Amino acid sequence: MNTSFLRISIWVYLAIFFAYLLGPLVIMSITAFNSSGFPRMSPWECLTFQWFSELFQDQRILNGIKNSLIIGAGTVVLSVAMGLAGALMLTQIWPKLRATYYTIIIAPILIPGVVLGISTLVFWDRINRMLGLGADSFLSNGVFLTVIGQSTFIASYCMLVLVARLQRYDIALTEAALDLGATHAQAFRKILLPFMRPAIASAAVLAFLASFENYNTTTFTFGEYPTLTIELAQKVRYGITPAISALAFIIVALTVFFALLNEAKLKRQELVAAARKKATVEELAGKIKLPSFFAGNMAAVLLVVFAVATITVVGTATAYNPAQCIANVKEQKQLEAEQRIQELRKQREERRKQREAEEAEQGDAQQSAPKPSNNSGFGNVFAPNTLGGEEDEGAADTEEQPSGSNNSGFGGVFDPNSLQNDQ
């Protein structure tokens, strides 16, 4: 029971791991066949192949792919050569210096790509000025600078791959060839290189993939030759279309195809070696009956299935026309948009009526409100019109009194007409 639980747990873990690892690639590949103008899988609209045609009509993407292939080829040649030289040096150097030399060779891997790109640009610009060359010299060329900048750290990866293979090499084979009269060049070409060929092929593939996807270093050195990653970054900045998903699908399909092809080839070699091992002397002297290419070779079967699926998709793309489906989707979107507009207008009208009703209620409440009374206990002393009222009352009293009366207590001494009357 514990074994069954452990087995189920391992399968669940593997499912989650591969879903996390490959899920984004699967989703992005599916979006390449959706007619939506933005890469998305849901909601699904129509099955279409138009994004592949738009991809092949995009000159910037095609130019970026071409530059990436050229730079990748140059990086492979330079990185593999430097990596092989570093691996040979590491196996033949004085043992006490081997650790120091290894640290120096691995150091570029630990340096950020931005630093490598800036340092490459500044260094070769100084060399260009020291030599008195112009701004259009090959030292300022974007392809040259990008290959040099990428090779500074990709060569370290190649060296690690080659060292792993070189550690299993028997140096006695080279010594025997030298004893038999071969030169060092002949021993290297006829003995060491055939032994190192699988590692060289692996290092070349690794170098090309690392160069093809590099962005940090390339963004400072590409000049007038932008690579695919630079073009994709610029497109993402201004908005992307499902044509990018179509490109991703093509890259994933090619990767799966070559992976299945390599696996089928390796499995075929294992089957042939097993057949020869089991063969008798008579069979070895004659013709060995080898197993078929598909017998016990699941990778070969998957490769055939993949090829048939690819041919089916291409054939469907040439005959399928999604125009009617796209027109129906556009009409449906238009109807939904109009319905949404009507709902918004209705909501706006309801809010307007509600606001008018609230304003009317507030107006009625203000009109029906009683006037404020003064119950402060001081009478009308602090009323705003108190002084004005007293002046009016005093003026009225003055008018009612006769003009000749004087109630000041001094008689008519201060009367303006007293002197005139005396005269």
C-alpha positions in Angstrom: 0.0 0.0 0.0 2.8 2.4 0.8 4.5 1.5 -2.5 1.2 2.3 -4.4 0.8 5.6 -2.6 4.4 6.6 -3.3 3.9 5.7 -7.0 0.8 7.8 -7.2 2.5 10.7 -5.5 5.3 10.6 -8.0 3.0 10.6 -10.9 1.0 13.5 -9.4 4.2 15.4 -8.8 5.3 14.8 -12.4 2.0 15.9 -13.8 2.1 19.2 -11.8 5.7 19.8 -12.7 5.2 19.3 -16.5 1.9 21.3 -16.4 3.8 24.2 -14.8 6.7 23.8 -17.2 4.8 23.2 -20.5 1.5 24.8 -19.7 2.4 28.3 -21.0 3.8 26.9 -24.2 0.7 24.9 -24.9 -1.6 27.9 -24.1 0.5 30.2 -26.4 0.4 27.6 -29.2 -3.4 27.4 -29.0 -3.8 31.2 -29.2 -2.1 31.1 -32.6 -5.3 29.5 -34.0 -7.8 31.9 -32.4 -9.2 34.7 -34.6 -9.1 37.1 -31.7 -6.9 40.2 -32.3 -5.1 39.7 -29.0 -3.4 36.5 -28.0 -5.9 34.7 -25.8 -7.4 31.2 -25.6 -10.7 32.1 -23.9 -13.2 33.0 -25.1 -12.7 31.0 -28.3 -13.9 32.8 -31.5 -12.9 31.0 -34.7 -10.3 28.6 -36.0 -8.0 30.6 -38.3 -4.5 30.3 -39.8 -4.2 34.0 -40.8 -1.6 34.8 -38.1 0.8 32.4 -39.8 0.5 34.3 -43.1 0.9 37.7 -41.2 4.0 36.3 -39.6 5.6 35.4 -42.9 4.7 38.9 -44.2 6.3 40.7 -41.3 9.6 41.9 -42.7 10.9 43.0 -39.3 10.4 39.5 -37.8 11.9 37.8 -40.9 14.9 40.2 -40.7 15.3 39.4 -37.0 15.3 35.7 -37.7 17.9 36.1 -40.4 20.2 38.2 -38.1 19.7 35.7 -35.3 20.8 32.8 -37.6 23.9 34.7 -38.8 24.9 35.7 -35.3 24.1 32.2 -34.0 26.4 30.6 -36.6 29.2 32.9 -35.8 28.8 32.4 -32.1 28.8 28.6 -32.5 32.1 28.7 -34.4 33.9 31.0 -32.0 32.4 29.6 -28.8 33.1 25.9 -29.6 36.6 26.7 -30.7 37.4 28.6 -27.5 35.6 26.1 -25.4 37.6 23.2 -26.9 40.8 25.1 -26.4 39.9 25.9 -22.8 39.0 22.2 -22.2 42.3 20.9 -23.6 44.2 23.5 -21.6 42.4 22.6 -18.4 43.3 18.9 -18.7 46.9 19.6 -19.5 47.8 22.5 -17.2 49.8 22.1 -14.1 47.5 20.6 -11.4 48.2 23.4 -8.9 47.0 26.0 -11.3 44.0 24.1 -12.5 41.6 25.4 -9.9 42.6 29.0 -10.6 42.4 28.6 -14.3 38.9 26.9 -14.0 37.7 29.8 -11.9 38.8 32.4 -14.5 37.2 30.4 -17.3 33.9 30.1 -15.5 33.8 33.7 -14.3 31.9 35.1 -17.4 28.9 32.9 -16.5 28.5 34.7 -13.2 28.8 38.2 -14.7 25.4 39.8 -15.7 24.8 40.0 -19.4 24.2 43.8 -19.2 27.8 44.3 -17.9 29.2 42.1 -20.7 27.3 44.0 -23.3 28.4 47.4 -22.1 32.0 46.3 -21.6 32.1 44.8 -25.1 30.8 47.9 -26.7 33.2 50.2 -24.8 36.3 48.0 -25.2 36.0 47.6 -29.0 35.1 51.2 -29.5 38.4 52.2 -27.8 40.2 49.7 -30.0 38.5 51.2 -33.0 39.7 54.7 -32.0 43.2 53.6 -31.3 43.5 52.0 -34.7 42.1 55.2 -36.3 39.3 53.4 -38.0 36.0 55.1 -38.9 32.6 54.6 -37.3 31.6 52.2 -40.2 34.5 49.8 -39.6 34.0 46.1 -39.0 34.9 46.6 -35.3 31.8 48.8 -34.9 29.6 46.4 -36.9 26.7 45.1 -34.9 27.2 41.5 -36.0 30.8 41.4 -35.0 30.1 43.1 -31.6 27.2 40.7 -30.9 29.2 37.6 -31.7 32.1 38.7 -29.5 29.8 39.8 -26.7 27.8 36.5 -26.7 30.9 34.3 -27.1 32.5 35.7 -23.9 30.1 33.7 -21.7 28.8 31.0 -24.1 32.3 29.7 -24.6 32.3 28.8 -20.8 29.2 26.6 -21.3 30.8 24.9 -24.2 33.9 24.3 -22.2 32.0 22.6 -19.4 30.3 20.2 -22.0 33.6 19.4 -23.6 35.5 18.9 -20.3 32.9 16.3 -19.3 33.6 14.3 -22.4 37.4 14.9 -22.3 37.7 13.5 -18.8 36.8 10.0 -20.2 39.5 10.2 -22.9 42.5 7.9 -22.6 45.6 10.0 -23.3 47.5 6.8 -24.1 45.7 6.7 -27.5 47.4 10.0 -28.5 50.7 8.8 -27.1 50.5 5.6 -29.2 49.7 7.6 -32.3 52.8 9.8 -31.7 54.9 6.7 -31.1 53.8 5.3 -34.5 55.0 8.4 -36.3 51.9 10.6 -36.4 52.2 14.3 -35.8 50.4 16.2 -33.1 48.0 17.6 -35.8 47.3 14.2 -37.2 46.7 12.7 -33.7 44.3 15.5 -32.9 42.4 15.2 -36.2 42.2 11.4 -36.4 41.9 10.3 -32.8 40.8 13.2 -30.5 38.3 14.9 -32.7 36.3 11.7 -33.6 36.1 10.9 -29.8 35.0 14.5 -29.1 32.5 14.7 -32.0 29.3 14.0 -29.8 30.4 16.6 -27.2 31.2 19.1 -30.0 27.8 18.6 -31.5 26.1 19.1 -28.1 28.2 22.2 -27.4 27.3 23.6 -30.8 23.5 23.1 -30.2 23.8 24.7 -26.7 25.8 27.6 -28.1 23.3 28.3 -30.9 20.3 28.1 -28.6 22.0 30.4 -26.0 22.8 32.9 -28.8 19.3 32.7 -30.4 17.5 33.6 -27.1 20.0 36.1 -25.7 18.7 39.6 -25.0 20.7 41.2 -22.2 24.0 41.3 -24.0 22.6 41.8 -27.5 20.6 44.8 -26.6 23.8 46.9 -26.3 25.7 45.5 -29.3 23.3 44.8 -32.1 23.6 48.2 -33.8 21.8 48.0 -37.2 21.3 44.3 -37.0 18.5 43.6 -34.5 18.0 39.9 -33.6 14.7 38.2 -33.1 14.6 38.8 -29.4 15.2 42.5 -29.9 12.3 42.7 -32.4 10.0 40.8 -30.2 10.8 43.1 -27.2 10.1 46.1 -29.3 6.8 44.6 -30.5 5.7 43.8 -27.0 6.4 47.4 -26.0 3.9 48.8 -28.6 1.4 45.9 -28.5 1.5 42.3 -29.7 -0.7 40.2 -32.0 -1.2 36.5 -32.3 1.5 36.4 -35.0 3.9 36.1 -32.1 2.0 33.1 -30.9 2.3 31.6 -34.4 6.1 32.1 -34.2 6.2 30.4 -30.8 4.2 27.5 -32.2 6.6 27.0 -35.1 9.6 27.1 -32.7 8.0 24.6 -30.4 7.0 22.3 -33.3 10.6 22.4 -34.7 12.0 21.6 -31.3 9.7 18.7 -30.8 10.4 17.4 -34.3 14.2 17.4 -33.9 13.9 16.0 -30.3 11.9 13.1 -31.5 14.2 12.6 -34.5 17.3 12.4 -32.3 15.5 10.1 -29.8 14.4 7.8 -32.6 18.0 7.7 -34.0 19.5 6.9 -30.6 16.9 4.2 -30.0 17.6 2.7 -33.4 21.3 2.6 -32.6 20.5 0.8 -29.3 18.4 -1.8 -31.1 21.0 -2.4 -33.7 23.7 -2.9 -31.1 21.5 -5.3 -29.2 20.8 -7.3 -32.3 24.5 -7.5 -33.2 25.2 -8.6 -29.6 22.8 -11.4 -29.8 23.7 -12.5 -33.3 25.7 -15.7 -33.8 29.0 -16.0 -35.7 27.2 -17.2 -38.9 24.9 -14.2 -38.7 27.8 -11.8 -38.2 29.6 -13.4 -41.2 26.5 -13.0 -43.3 23.8 -10.5 -43.1 22.2 -9.7 -39.7 18.5 -9.4 -39.7 18.0 -6.0 -38.0 14.7 -5.0 -36.4 12.5 -2.6 -38.3 12.7 1.1 -37.7 9.4 1.2 -35.7 9.8 -2.1 -33.7 10.2 -1.1 -30.1 10.9 2.5 -31.1 8.2 4.7 -29.6 10.0 7.9 -30.5 9.9 6.8 -34.2 6.1 6.2 -34.0 5.6 9.6 -32.3 7.7 11.2 -35.0 5.5 9.7 -37.8 2.4 10.8 -35.9 3.8 14.3 -35.5 4.7 14.5 -39.2 1.2 13.3 -40.2 -0.4 15.9 -37.9 1.7 18.6 -39.4 0.8 17.7 -43.0 -2.9 17.6 -41.9 -2.7 21.0 -40.4 -1.0 22.5 -43.4 -3.5 20.9 -45.7 -6.4 22.2 -43.6 -4.9 25.7 -43.6 -4.9 25.8 -47.4 -8.5 24.7 -47.8 -10.2 26.2 -44.7 -11.8 29.7 -45.0 -12.9 31.2 -41.7 -14.4 34.4 -43.3 -18.0 33.4 -42.5 -17.2 32.5 -38.9 -15.3 35.8 -38.4 -18.2 37.8 -39.9 -20.7 36.1 -37.5 -18.4 36.8 -34.5 -18.1 40.5 -35.5 -21.9 40.7 -35.9 -22.4 39.1 -32.5 -19.9 41.5 -30.9 -21.7 44.4 -32.5 -25.0 43.3 -31.1 -23.5 42.8 -27.7 -22.0 46.3 -27.9 -25.3 47.9 -28.8 -27.0 46.0 -26.1 -24.4 47.3 -23.6 -24.9 50.8 -24.9 -28.6 50.6 -24.4 -28.1 49.3 -20.8 -25.7 52.1 -20.0 -28.2 54.7 -21.4 -31.0 53.2 -19.4 -28.9 53.2 -16.2 -27.9 56.9 -16.9 -31.6 57.9 -17.4 -32.6 56.1 -14.2 -29.8 57.9 -12.3 -30.9 61.3 -13.8 -34.5 60.7 -12.7 -33.5 59.7 -9.3 -31.3 62.8 -9.0 -34.2 65.1 -10.1 -36.5 63.4 -7.5 -34.0 64.0 -4.8 -33.6 67.6 -5.7 -37.4 68.1 -5.7 -37.7 66.6 -2.3 -34.9 68.8 -1.0 -36.7 71.9 -2.4 -40.0 71.0 -0.8 -38.3 70.4 2.5 -36.7 73.9 2.4 -40.0 75.6 1.6 -42.0 73.8 4.3 -39.3 74.5 7.0 -40.5 77.0 9.8 -38.8 80.3 10.3 -36.2 80.4 13.0 -37.5 81.8 16.3 -35.5 83.8 18.9 -35.8 82.1 22.3 -32.4 83.1 23.6 -33.8 85.0 26.6 -32.4 88.4 25.6 -35.4 89.5 23.5 -34.5 91.1 20.2 -31.3 92.6 21.3 -29.2 90.6 19.0 -31.6 90.7 16.1 -30.1 92.0 12.9 -32.7 94.8 12.5 -32.8 96.0 16.1 -30.7 99.1 15.6 -32.5 100.0 12.4 -35.8 99.6 14.1 -34.8 101.9 16.9 -33.7 104.6 14.5 -36.9 104.4 12.7 -38.9 104.7 15.9 -36.7 107.7 17.1 -37.2 109.4 13.7 -41.0 108.9 14.0 -41.0 110.3 17.5 -39.0 113.3 16.3 -41.5 114.0 13.6 -44.4 113.8 16.0 -42.8 116.3 18.4 -43.4 120.0 17.7 -40.5 121.9 16.2 -40.3 124.5 19.0 -40.1 122.1 21.9 -36.8 121.6 23.6 -36.4 118.8 26.2 -32.7 119.0 26.6 -32.9 120.6 30.1 -31.0 123.8 29.0 -33.9 125.6 27.4 -33.1 127.0 24.0 -29.5 127.9 24.6 -28.3 125.4 22.0 -31.1 126.1 19.5 -29.6 127.1 16.1 -32.2 129.9 15.8 -31.7 131.5 19.2 -29.4 134.2 18.1 -31.5 135.2 15.2 -34.5 135.5 17.4 -32.6 137.7 19.8 -31.6 139.9 17.0 
